[in-house]
Structure formats: C-alpha cells, structure tokens
Amino acid sequence: MTQVTQSQKRGIQLSQSALLQVKSLQQKQGNELCLRVGVRQGGCSGMSYMMDFEDTSKITPQDEVFDYDGFKIVCDGKSLLYLYGLMLDYSDAMIGGGFQFTNPNAAQTCGCGKSFGV
C-alpha cells in the first residue's frame, strides 16, 4: 500500500497513488467533476463498491465531502456507514492492478475485491 495523503481522520482515506490516478482521470473527463464513492446491494459478498465521476453540482447537503488538495470525494450518508475508514489505493501492476478497497467494516470480501459483506 502506498502512503496515505495528509489527514488520517477522514472518513474515506486515499493513498497518494490513488489520488494521482483519479486526478489524471478527472482531467481527461472534465475538471469540474468529483468522485462519488458508495455501496449498493449485490456482488459476490452481498454489497458492492461503486465509484464514478459526477458533476460537483450534484453534491447534496446529505453528502459527506472529503477534500484532497482540491479534489473532492463525495459519499452519501447511508453508504458512509459501511465505508467509514475505507482506504482507496491504486496499483498499476499488470496482474491485480487497479483500484483496491481496504474496508475495516467488511466482515468478508470476495476474491475480486469489489464486493464485501458486513
């Protein structure tokens, strides 16, 4: 795992490599976008992670917003119950690369690393 950015007290943690990757992806899609992270029912273990870019105008008062050097990560309150303390990391390894979720709330995870159970 790579070094965590600044504050250890954020509800969603972001490694330096993940921050660089999402900023790079953001620039390709448009600079006024934030990263929405959440959960939904489904996946191998009962719940699956979701994340996608969206326009910052869609941030609601019910959302928690975490700022990383001007880059915003947004999570709705219900999802944050399952994701609080989540570490989002990124690896460019040929096998097993991509974004990785380390969730302290997960009682079980599936082999793909994209779903979990509580």
C-alpha positions in Angstrom: 0.0 0.0 0.0 1.3 3.5 -0.8 1.5 6.4 1.5 -1.8 7.9 2.8 -2.5 11.6 2.0 -2.5 14.1 4.8 -5.2 13.5 7.4 -5.8 10.1 8.9 -9.1 11.3 10.3 -11.0 11.4 7.0 -14.0 9.0 6.6 -12.5 7.8 3.3 -8.8 7.6 3.0 -7.0 8.0 -0.3 -3.4 6.9 -1.0 -1.1 9.1 -2.9 -1.1 6.8 -5.9 -4.9 6.7 -5.9 -5.1 10.5 -5.7 -2.7 10.8 -8.7 -4.8 8.3 -10.7 -8.2 9.9 -10.0 -6.8 13.4 -10.8 -5.4 12.1 -14.1 -8.8 10.5 -14.9 -10.6 13.7 -13.8 -8.6 15.8 -16.2 -9.5 13.6 -19.1 -13.2 13.9 -18.3 -13.5 17.5 -17.1 -12.1 19.4 -14.1 -15.4 20.2 -12.5 -16.0 16.6 -11.5 -15.8 14.9 -8.1 -15.5 11.2 -7.3 -18.7 9.7 -5.8 -18.0 6.6 -3.8 -20.8 4.4 -2.4 -22.2 1.0 -2.0 -25.1 -0.9 -3.5 -26.8 -4.3 -2.9 -25.2 -7.1 -5.0 -21.9 -8.6 -5.7 -20.4 -11.9 -4.5 -20.5 -11.0 -0.9 -23.8 -9.1 -0.6 -22.7 -5.5 -1.2 -20.5 -4.0 -3.9 -18.5 -0.8 -4.1 -19.4 1.8 -6.7 -17.4 4.8 -7.7 -17.8 7.2 -10.6 -17.2 10.8 -11.5 -20.1 13.2 -11.4 -20.6 17.0 -11.7 -20.0 18.9 -8.4 -23.4 20.5 -8.8 -25.0 17.1 -7.8 -23.5 17.2 -4.3 -26.4 17.4 -1.8 -26.5 18.5 1.9 -26.8 14.8 2.8 -23.4 14.0 1.3 -20.1 14.0 3.1 -17.4 15.7 1.1 -13.7 14.9 1.6 -11.2 17.3 0.1 -7.8 16.2 -1.1 -5.8 19.1 -2.4 -8.8 20.5 -4.3 -10.1 17.1 -5.4 -13.4 16.1 -3.8 -14.6 12.7 -2.9 -18.3 12.5 -2.1 -20.2 9.8 -0.3 -23.9 9.7 0.8 -24.6 9.2 4.5 -26.0 5.7 4.2 -23.0 4.4 2.2 -20.6 6.1 4.7 -22.0 3.8 7.4 -20.4 0.9 5.5 -17.4 2.7 4.2 -16.1 4.8 7.2 -12.4 4.3 7.4 -12.1 2.9 3.8 -8.7 3.1 2.3 -8.7 3.5 -1.5 -5.4 2.6 -3.1 -4.3 2.2 -6.7 -1.7 -0.1 -8.3 -0.6 -0.2 -11.9 0.5 -3.8 -11.6 -0.3 -6.0 -14.7 -2.0 -8.7 -12.5 -4.2 -7.5 -9.7 -3.8 -3.8 -10.6 -6.4 -1.1 -10.5 -8.2 0.4 -7.5 -8.2 -1.6 -4.3 -10.6 -1.1 -1.4 -9.5 -1.9 2.1 -12.6 -1.6 4.3 -12.3 -2.0 8.1 -16.1 -2.6 8.3 -16.1 -5.6 6.0 -16.6 -9.0 7.7 -15.9 -10.8 4.4 -14.7 -9.8 1.0 -14.8 -11.7 -2.3 -11.8 -12.6 -4.3 -12.2 -9.8 -6.8 -12.0 -7.2 -4.1 -15.0 -5.3 -5.4 -17.7 -6.6 -3.0 -18.0 -7.2 0.7 -20.3 -8.3 3.5 -20.8 -6.9 6.9 
